[in-house]
């Protein structure tokens, strides 16, 4: 049996991307059981198994297209023997921006200079002042501030001076966050490449006229663009390093350093880039995930 698991807290019904994936699978003769992650329970009792709707327990021979960030459930499914895409490790690395940048930096991938705040356990004020001093000294203003866990650009901010930086940092509480060099020349735009396997399935240039973030969810616009071989190889390399079967790589362009990696997403929506480019990205994901079944 093959499964498509999506986030059940945020979505009462399967979201558009999940519906597109299910349609693409059906068109290729693949029957997917589409269910929210809230209907699955990992059970540790003399072994690992996962109980789903109607008591079903996936195992060896089953494929799970995991459209969520519940890495504990993904790990349990893998331990039970299921083939999970993206893998729990890959999802965890992409979900935590500090982890993403650590892996990429270890391998010399070009990206904006990034500083990671010390781990906090309660509300932060004095304990992070040394970190804020270093961020200010190295990055200057304006400065990008990101929560390590976030989606759709909603947890990404811009500090224009020390007062704003402190306000943002102190409002984080125990949430992990990082600071990053702001690239004025890329403000309000990025270049997204959607990778499936060893190929770039589609690419779009996103822009926003009044926000430094280009996310479509925040009102950004998109147009198709043809990436260079260098841009394609960079996107493919990021996905290989992070262990992604599929993923979206967001690039920035620096006047000083050229092409830089902004973020890598393990569960990026497909409808925006498909609408923009005319390419059925959901179908490309299905073909890659189920390649061994000759779809």
TALIN-V778006 format. One record per helix or strand of 2 or more residues. SS is the DSSP state (a for helix, b for strand). FROM is the first residue (numbers start at 1). LEN is the number of residues. If there is no record, write none. Layout:
# TALIN-V778006
{{SS,FROM,LEN} {SS,FROM,LEN}}
This chain:
# TALIN-V778006
{{b,2,5} {a,16,12} {b,32,5} {a,37,3} {b,41,4} {b,48,4} {a,53,3} {b,63,5} {a,71,9} {b,83,3} {a,88,8} {a,97,10} {b,114,3} {a,126,14} {b,143,5} {b,156,4} {a,162,10} {b,177,5} {a,184,3} {b,189,8} {b,199,9} {a,216,3} {b,221,4} {a,229,14} {b,246,9} {b,258,8} {a,271,7} {a,281,9} {a,291,3}}
